[in-house]
């Protein structure tokens, strides 16, 4: 039997902390997923208009195998500066990668990130040459905690829209009967709708646990229309829609195994949002492994379990974030 963790949050994964910060006037925000110790990381990019930082470094053939934090932010390209602020702070604390430890050479914190487009979602974005994101990144890092944190209109989801409804920050977790733990954090700013057309039920309803996003079910005779997207956004523009997420697990994974989990986790977006991965979406999923326990044997079977758990947990987190933002 599998059940959510203590808080039903990604911070139920030992070694993961989350901090949020937002700018009320600008109607935007940032979320930081902090690794207490460097984590193996991976990423899968599915949208046609992504905005990312340090994702090439996460390929399994690259030099660096561990990351210090992942940053999710609003602000489109401006929001990438949030990760700069996080890297600067972590570097000042002595964290990061070094080929050779030398006191006169600073280490390089590895901080991948992804952004969503909330520039047209309201708020005062007339920031001139001083966008708020570097400061937001450092504020979110300072707030990083291993316990509960705000969902809905919070962090990277503060100014988000999900179709025609308010988007938001969502999270969920699952712990299996044999002790494997998976958590998800997601900022939902999708072009597609999370609701089944003509109903108040979420596409992700089959994966809901204990009414965590309202418990609404579709009519028994419901049939989906292939051309009915429901309350999706209208007249989309390139780069203005994105769902960005991070999966964490306590299972030890190689970079290649973490990449497979990231690719499988993308199915969670497809289960919760329709349509998804469009040319104007920037959909991205990161994966972090805290390596608290070994991957059971046979490895391929249990890696498949992790990927499916990640997809289900991400679908739940998406619906939960939108539900709590309404």
C-alpha positions as CSV (number, residue, x, y, z in Angstrom):
1,X,0.0,0.0,0.0
2,X,1.3,3.5,-0.9
3,X,0.3,6.7,0.9
4,X,1.3,10.3,0.8
5,X,4.1,11.4,3.2
6,X,3.6,13.4,6.4
7,X,3.0,16.7,4.7
8,X,2.1,15.5,1.2
9,X,4.9,17.7,-0.1
10,X,8.2,17.2,-1.9
11,X,9.9,18.0,1.4
12,X,8.8,14.6,2.7
13,X,11.9,13.4,0.8
14,X,14.7,13.4,3.3
15,X,17.4,15.9,2.3
16,X,15.1,18.2,0.3
17,X,14.2,21.8,1.3
18,X,11.9,24.2,-0.4
19,X,11.7,28.0,-0.1
20,X,9.3,30.4,-1.8
21,X,9.4,34.2,-2.4
22,X,7.1,36.5,-4.4
23,X,6.8,40.2,-5.4
24,X,3.2,41.2,-4.8
25,X,3.4,44.4,-6.9
26,X,4.9,42.6,-9.9
27,X,2.7,39.5,-9.4
28,X,5.5,37.0,-9.8
29,X,7.7,34.7,-7.7
30,X,10.4,32.1,-7.4
31,X,10.7,28.7,-5.7
32,X,14.0,27.1,-4.7
33,X,14.5,23.3,-4.2
34,X,17.6,23.1,-2.1
35,X,19.6,19.9,-1.7
36,X,21.0,19.6,1.8
37,X,23.8,17.6,0.2
38,X,24.5,17.5,-3.6
39,X,22.1,15.4,-5.5
40,X,22.3,13.5,-8.7
41,X,20.2,15.5,-11.2
42,X,18.5,15.0,-14.5
43,X,16.0,16.9,-16.7
44,X,13.5,16.2,-19.5
45,X,12.3,19.0,-21.7
46,X,9.1,18.4,-23.6
47,X,7.7,21.8,-24.5
48,X,8.5,23.7,-27.7
49,X,9.4,27.0,-26.1
50,X,11.5,26.2,-23.0
51,X,13.5,28.7,-20.9
52,X,16.2,26.9,-18.9
53,X,19.6,27.3,-17.2
54,X,22.4,24.6,-16.9
55,X,20.2,21.8,-18.4
56,X,22.9,20.7,-20.8
57,X,25.1,20.0,-17.8
58,X,22.7,17.4,-16.6
59,X,23.3,15.0,-19.6
60,X,24.7,11.7,-18.4
61,X,27.9,12.2,-20.5
62,X,28.8,15.5,-18.9
63,X,31.5,16.1,-16.2
64,X,29.3,17.2,-13.3
65,X,26.9,14.6,-11.9
66,X,25.5,16.5,-8.8
67,X,23.5,19.7,-8.3
68,X,23.2,21.9,-5.3
69,X,19.7,23.3,-6.0
70,X,17.0,23.7,-8.6
71,X,15.2,27.0,-9.2
72,X,11.7,27.4,-10.7
73,X,10.7,31.0,-11.4
74,X,8.3,33.3,-13.1
75,X,9.5,36.2,-15.2
76,X,10.3,34.5,-18.5
77,X,14.0,35.1,-19.5
78,X,14.3,37.7,-16.7
79,X,13.5,35.0,-14.2
80,X,16.6,33.0,-15.0
81,X,18.5,35.6,-12.8
82,X,16.8,34.0,-9.8
83,X,19.2,31.0,-10.1
84,X,22.2,33.5,-10.4
85,X,21.2,34.9,-7.0
86,X,21.0,31.3,-5.5
87,X,24.3,30.4,-7.0
88,X,26.0,33.5,-5.6
89,X,24.7,32.8,-2.1
90,X,25.7,29.1,-2.2
91,X,29.1,30.0,-3.5
92,X,29.7,32.4,-0.7
93,X,28.9,29.6,1.7
94,X,31.6,27.4,0.1
95,X,29.2,25.1,-1.8
96,X,29.7,23.9,-5.3
97,X,31.9,21.9,-7.7
98,X,35.6,22.1,-8.0
99,X,38.1,20.1,-10.0
100,X,40.7,20.9,-7.4
101,X,40.1,22.4,-4.0
102,X,42.1,25.7,-3.8
103,X,41.5,28.4,-1.2
104,X,42.0,31.1,-3.9
105,X,39.5,29.7,-6.4
106,X,35.8,29.8,-5.5
107,X,33.7,26.6,-6.0
108,X,31.0,26.7,-8.6
109,X,27.5,25.9,-7.3
110,X,25.5,23.9,-9.8
111,X,22.0,25.4,-9.9
112,X,19.8,24.4,-12.9
113,X,16.6,26.3,-13.4
114,X,13.5,26.8,-15.6
115,X,11.1,29.7,-16.0
116,X,7.5,30.3,-16.9
117,X,6.0,33.3,-18.7
118,X,3.9,35.4,-16.3
119,X,4.7,38.8,-17.8
120,X,1.2,39.3,-19.3
121,X,-0.6,37.9,-16.2
122,X,-1.0,41.3,-14.4
123,X,1.2,43.1,-11.9
124,X,3.6,46.0,-12.5
125,X,6.5,44.7,-14.6
126,X,8.0,48.1,-15.2
127,X,11.2,47.3,-13.4
128,X,13.6,48.9,-15.9
129,X,17.1,47.6,-15.5
130,X,16.5,46.0,-12.1
131,X,14.1,43.0,-12.4
132,X,13.5,41.5,-9.0
133,X,14.5,37.9,-9.7
134,X,18.0,37.8,-8.3
135,X,16.7,39.1,-5.0
136,X,13.7,36.7,-5.2
137,X,16.0,33.8,-5.7
138,X,18.0,34.7,-2.6
139,X,14.9,35.3,-0.5
140,X,13.5,32.0,-1.5
141,X,16.8,30.3,-0.7
142,X,16.8,32.0,2.8
143,X,13.3,30.6,3.3
144,X,14.1,27.0,2.3
145,X,12.8,24.6,4.9
146,X,12.4,20.8,5.2
147,X,8.8,21.1,6.5
148,X,5.6,22.6,5.2
149,X,5.4,25.5,2.7
150,X,2.7,27.5,0.9
151,X,1.0,26.1,-2.2
152,X,-1.4,27.8,-4.7
153,X,-0.6,31.5,-5.2
154,X,3.0,31.0,-3.9
155,X,6.5,31.0,-5.2
156,X,7.0,30.4,-8.9
157,X,3.2,29.9,-9.2
158,X,2.3,33.3,-7.7
159,X,1.4,34.9,-11.0
160,X,0.6,31.8,-13.0
161,X,-2.5,31.0,-15.1
162,X,-3.7,27.5,-15.9
163,X,-5.8,27.8,-19.0
164,X,-8.5,30.3,-18.1
165,X,-8.1,29.8,-14.4
166,X,-5.5,30.8,-11.8
167,X,-2.5,28.6,-11.9
168,X,-0.3,28.0,-9.0
169,X,2.4,26.0,-7.1
170,X,1.5,22.4,-6.3
171,X,3.2,19.6,-4.5
172,X,2.5,16.0,-3.5
173,X,4.4,12.9,-2.3
174,X,4.0,9.1,-2.1
175,X,5.7,6.5,0.0
176,X,5.4,2.9,-1.0
177,X,4.9,-0.1,1.2
178,X,8.5,-1.1,0.8
179,X,9.7,2.4,1.7
180,X,10.5,4.1,-1.6
181,X,9.7,7.9,-1.5
182,X,8.9,10.2,-4.4
183,X,7.8,13.9,-4.2
184,X,6.9,16.5,-6.8
185,X,6.8,20.3,-6.9
186,X,5.3,22.1,-9.9
187,X,4.5,25.6,-11.1
188,X,1.4,25.4,-13.4
189,X,1.2,28.1,-16.0
190,X,-0.3,26.0,-18.8
191,X,-1.9,26.8,-22.1
192,X,-4.0,23.7,-21.7
193,X,-6.8,23.1,-19.2
194,X,-6.6,21.0,-16.0
195,X,-10.4,20.6,-16.0
196,X,-12.4,18.1,-18.0
197,X,-14.6,20.1,-20.5
198,X,-18.0,20.8,-19.1
199,X,-17.2,19.7,-15.6
200,X,-15.4,20.8,-12.4
201,X,-13.5,17.5,-12.3
202,X,-9.7,17.6,-12.9
203,X,-8.2,15.4,-15.6
204,X,-6.0,14.1,-12.8
205,X,-8.9,12.8,-10.8
206,X,-8.1,9.1,-11.1
207,X,-4.9,9.7,-9.2
208,X,-6.3,11.7,-6.3
209,X,-5.7,10.5,-2.8
210,X,-8.0,11.4,0.1
211,X,-9.7,14.3,-1.6
212,X,-6.5,16.3,-1.9
213,X,-7.8,18.5,-4.7
214,X,-11.6,18.5,-4.0
215,X,-12.8,15.0,-4.7
216,X,-14.9,16.0,-7.7
217,X,-15.6,13.2,-10.2
218,X,-16.9,13.4,-13.8
219,X,-20.3,12.1,-14.7
220,X,-20.5,8.3,-15.1
221,X,-21.3,8.6,-18.8
222,X,-18.6,11.2,-19.6
223,X,-16.9,10.9,-23.0
224,X,-14.0,13.2,-24.0
225,X,-14.2,15.0,-27.3
226,X,-10.9,15.0,-29.1
227,X,-11.3,18.6,-30.3
228,X,-12.8,20.0,-27.0
229,X,-10.0,21.4,-24.9
230,X,-12.3,22.9,-22.3
231,X,-11.1,26.1,-20.6
232,X,-7.7,26.3,-22.2
233,X,-6.1,29.7,-22.9
234,X,-7.2,31.5,-26.1
235,X,-5.0,33.0,-28.9
236,X,-1.7,31.8,-27.4
237,X,1.6,33.5,-28.2
238,X,5.0,31.8,-28.4
239,X,6.7,31.2,-25.0
240,X,3.8,32.4,-22.9
241,X,2.8,29.0,-21.4
242,X,4.8,26.6,-19.3
243,X,4.5,24.0,-16.6
244,X,7.8,23.5,-14.8
245,X,8.4,20.8,-12.2
246,X,10.9,19.0,-10.0
247,X,10.7,15.3,-8.9
248,X,12.7,14.1,-5.9
249,X,13.3,10.6,-4.6
250,X,15.4,9.1,-1.8
251,X,16.5,6.2,-4.1
252,X,20.1,6.3,-5.3
253,X,20.1,6.8,-9.1
254,X,22.8,7.2,-11.7
255,X,22.4,10.2,-14.0
256,X,21.1,8.0,-16.7
257,X,18.5,6.4,-14.4
258,X,17.4,9.8,-13.2
259,X,17.0,10.9,-16.8
260,X,14.7,7.9,-17.4
261,X,12.6,8.9,-14.4
262,X,12.4,12.4,-15.7
263,X,11.2,11.2,-19.1
264,X,8.6,8.9,-17.5
265,X,7.4,11.7,-15.2
266,X,6.4,13.8,-18.2
267,X,3.4,11.5,-18.5
268,X,2.1,13.1,-15.3
269,X,1.7,16.4,-17.2
270,X,-0.2,14.6,-20.0
271,X,-2.5,13.0,-17.4
272,X,-3.3,16.4,-15.8
273,X,-3.3,19.0,-18.6
274,X,-4.9,19.0,-22.0
275,X,-3.3,19.9,-24.4
276,X,0.3,19.8,-23.2
277,X,3.8,20.0,-24.7
278,X,2.6,22.4,-27.4
279,X,5.0,24.5,-29.6
280,X,4.4,27.5,-27.3
281,X,4.8,25.5,-24.0
282,X,8.1,25.4,-22.1
283,X,7.3,22.2,-20.2
284,X,10.3,20.9,-18.2
285,X,10.8,18.2,-15.4
286,X,13.9,18.0,-13.3
287,X,14.7,14.9,-11.1
288,X,16.8,14.9,-7.9
289,X,18.1,11.8,-6.1
290,X,19.1,12.2,-2.5
291,X,20.5,8.6,-2.5
292,X,19.3,7.7,1.0
293,X,18.7,4.1,-0.1
294,X,19.8,1.7,-2.8
295,X,17.6,1.0,-5.9
296,X,16.2,-2.5,-5.2
297,X,16.9,-5.4,-7.6
298,X,15.9,-6.0,-10.3
299,X,16.9,-2.4,-11.0
300,X,15.0,-2.0,-14.3
301,X,11.8,-3.1,-12.7
302,X,12.1,-0.8,-9.7
303,X,13.3,2.1,-11.9
304,X,10.0,1.6,-13.8
305,X,8.1,1.8,-10.6
306,X,9.8,5.0,-9.7
307,X,9.0,6.6,-13.1
308,X,5.3,5.6,-12.8
309,X,5.2,6.9,-9.2
310,X,6.8,10.2,-10.4
311,X,4.2,10.6,-13.1
312,X,1.2,9.9,-10.8
313,X,2.6,12.2,-8.1
314,X,3.2,15.0,-10.6
315,X,-0.3,14.7,-11.9
316,X,-1.6,15.0,-8.4
317,X,0.6,18.0,-7.7
318,X,-0.6,19.8,-10.8
319,X,-4.2,19.5,-9.8
320,X,-3.5,20.3,-6.2
321,X,-1.6,23.5,-7.1
322,X,-4.5,24.8,-9.3
323,X,-7.1,23.7,-6.8
324,X,-5.4,25.7,-4.0
325,X,-5.0,28.7,-6.2
326,X,-8.7,29.1,-6.8
